[in-house]
Amino acid sequence: IPETDQPKFTKLSYSITDYAGLLPLSNTLLQDTDQAIMTYVAKWFVKKSVATRNVLILAILDGLKKVEFKGLDDIKKTLNVTLDTAITSSAIIMTNQDGFNYLDQLKDADGKYLLKDIPSEPTNKMLFGRRVVVISNKVLKTKAGKAPVIVGDLKEAVVLFDRQQQSIDYTNLAAGSFETNTTKVRAIEREDVVAWDKEAVVYGLLSISE
């Protein structure tokens, strides 16, 4: 039996950072309202957590070399040729609201929209059989009439080191809460994001200006 090729390992350094937030709430509000304020706050912190991770991941991707996408053919070529076949099968197409709006209006010769519904998720779209992920313009910005279109497998491109998933706690006695009649809600998570396989994604800039 011949020996197989050997896997190669390398060290990947990371630095864990605490990401935290403190939100004071009026005890009077909590007592008098019939709304589930604490439940809403918990969901709000979850959204903040997702936004934090998006910012960390996009900061890594922003350091990649940018390539010009003149149109859909360049996106298709990226999937067919530029990316490794092992990557393109799990690739997504990530863009911002401007890029999605541009892609969502494209039609074929028969007047049918090129973006298709994902059968099991009617509110989500796919292009060339790949999921289209939309990020807010506030986070992923359009510059000089060019929208970012990131094609590839982000799970291969970056690694998330999650040392503490978001934990939420509160007090109505400590940290000045007693003196101000407030309840202070604290959320903390500890993580870092580093680049792994830079060839797993292509960072394209698609011209969307007419």
C-alpha positions in Angstrom: 0.0 0.0 0.0 1.6 3.3 -1.0 1.9 6.2 1.4 -0.6 9.0 0.8 0.3 12.6 0.7 0.7 14.3 4.1 -1.5 17.0 5.4 0.3 20.2 6.2 -0.3 22.2 9.5 0.6 25.7 10.4 0.2 27.9 13.5 -2.5 30.5 13.4 -2.2 33.3 16.0 -5.2 35.1 17.4 -5.9 37.6 20.1 -9.1 37.4 22.0 -10.9 40.7 22.7 -13.8 41.5 25.0 -16.7 43.1 23.3 -19.2 44.4 25.9 -22.1 46.9 26.3 -24.0 48.3 29.2 -27.7 49.4 28.9 -29.4 51.2 31.9 -33.2 50.8 32.0 -35.6 52.8 34.2 -37.2 50.6 36.9 -40.3 52.7 36.7 -40.6 51.8 33.0 -40.1 48.1 33.7 -42.7 48.2 36.5 -45.4 50.2 34.6 -45.2 48.9 31.1 -47.1 45.8 29.9 -44.4 45.2 27.3 -41.7 42.5 27.6 -38.9 45.0 27.8 -36.2 42.6 28.9 -37.1 40.1 26.2 -36.8 42.9 23.6 -33.4 44.0 25.1 -32.1 40.4 24.9 -33.0 40.2 21.2 -31.5 43.7 20.6 -28.2 42.5 22.1 -28.2 39.4 19.8 -28.5 41.8 16.8 -25.6 43.8 18.2 -23.6 40.6 18.4 -24.3 39.7 14.8 -23.3 43.2 13.7 -20.1 43.0 15.7 -19.0 39.8 14.1 -20.0 41.1 10.6 -17.7 44.1 11.2 -14.8 41.9 12.3 -15.2 39.6 9.3 -15.6 42.4 6.8 -12.5 44.1 8.2 -10.5 41.0 7.3 -12.1 40.7 3.8 -11.5 44.4 3.1 -7.7 43.7 3.3 -8.0 41.4 0.3 -7.0 42.5 -3.2 -10.0 44.0 -5.0 -10.9 43.0 -8.6 -13.2 44.7 -11.1 -16.4 43.0 -11.9 -17.7 44.5 -15.2 -20.9 42.4 -15.1 -22.4 39.0 -14.5 -19.9 37.2 -16.7 -17.1 38.2 -14.3 -19.1 36.8 -11.3 -19.7 33.6 -13.3 -16.1 33.3 -14.3 -15.1 33.6 -10.6 -17.3 30.7 -9.7 -16.3 28.6 -12.7 -12.6 29.3 -13.0 -11.0 31.5 -10.3 -12.2 29.6 -7.2 -11.1 26.0 -6.6 -13.8 23.5 -7.4 -13.8 22.5 -3.7 -14.7 26.1 -2.8 -17.1 27.0 -5.5 -19.6 24.3 -4.6 -20.1 25.9 -1.1 -19.6 29.5 -2.3 -22.0 32.3 -1.6 -22.4 35.8 -3.2 -22.3 38.5 -0.6 -23.1 42.1 -1.4 -24.6 45.2 0.1 -28.1 46.7 -0.5 -26.9 48.6 -3.5 -25.4 45.6 -5.1 -28.4 43.5 -4.4 -30.8 46.1 -5.8 -28.7 46.1 -9.0 -28.7 42.3 -9.3 -32.3 42.0 -8.4 -33.4 44.2 -11.4 -31.4 42.2 -14.0 -33.6 40.3 -16.5 -32.9 37.7 -19.2 -33.9 38.0 -22.9 -37.4 36.8 -22.0 -37.8 39.5 -19.4 -37.5 37.1 -16.4 -35.5 38.2 -13.4 -32.1 36.5 -13.1 -32.2 36.3 -9.3 -34.3 33.3 -8.3 -36.1 32.4 -5.1 -34.6 29.7 -2.9 -37.4 27.1 -3.0 -37.5 26.5 0.7 -36.9 30.2 1.5 -39.1 32.4 -0.7 -37.8 35.7 0.8 -34.2 34.8 0.0 -32.5 34.8 -3.4 -29.8 32.9 -5.3 -27.7 33.7 -8.4 -26.2 30.9 -10.5 -27.4 28.5 -7.8 -25.6 30.3 -5.0 -27.2 32.0 -2.1 -27.1 35.8 -2.2 -26.4 37.3 1.2 -27.2 41.0 1.7 -25.3 43.3 4.1 -26.4 46.7 5.1 -25.0 49.7 3.2 -24.0 51.2 6.5 -21.6 48.3 7.1 -20.5 47.3 3.6 -20.3 50.6 1.7 -20.6 51.4 -2.0 -17.7 53.6 -3.2 -17.4 55.6 -6.4 -20.4 53.9 -7.9 -19.0 50.4 -7.3 -20.7 47.9 -5.0 -18.8 45.2 -3.2 -19.6 41.7 -4.4 -17.7 39.0 -2.4 -17.8 35.6 -3.9 -16.6 32.4 -2.2 -16.7 30.4 1.0 -16.3 32.7 4.0 -16.0 29.8 6.4 -12.8 28.8 4.6 -11.6 32.4 4.2 -11.7 33.4 7.8 -11.7 31.7 11.2 -13.8 32.8 14.2 -12.2 32.1 17.6 -15.2 32.2 19.9 -14.0 32.0 23.5 -17.2 33.1 25.1 -20.6 33.4 23.4 -22.6 36.4 24.4 -23.7 36.3 28.0 -26.3 38.7 29.4 -26.6 39.7 33.0 -28.2 42.5 35.0 -28.3 44.2 38.3 -30.7 46.7 40.1 -28.4 47.2 43.1 -24.8 47.5 42.0 -23.0 49.8 39.6 -25.0 52.9 40.7 -28.3 51.2 40.0 -29.6 51.6 43.5 -29.0 55.3 43.6 -30.6 55.9 40.2 -33.5 53.5 40.4 -32.4 51.7 37.3 -31.6 48.2 36.1 -28.4 47.9 34.2 -28.1 45.1 31.6 -24.7 44.0 30.5 -23.7 41.9 27.5 -20.2 40.4 27.0 -18.7 38.2 24.4 -15.0 37.3 23.7 -13.7 36.5 20.2 -11.3 37.2 17.4 -11.5 36.8 13.6 -8.4 36.1 11.5 -7.7 35.4 7.8 -7.2 31.7 6.9 -7.5 30.9 3.2 -7.3 34.0 1.1 -7.9 32.1 -2.1 -11.3 30.9 -0.8 -12.9 34.3 -1.7 -12.7 36.9 -4.4 -13.5 40.5 -3.4 -15.1 42.1 -6.5 -16.2 45.7 -7.1 -19.2 45.8 -9.4 -20.0 49.0 -11.3 -23.7 49.8 -10.6 -23.7 53.4 -11.9 -25.4 54.0 -15.2 
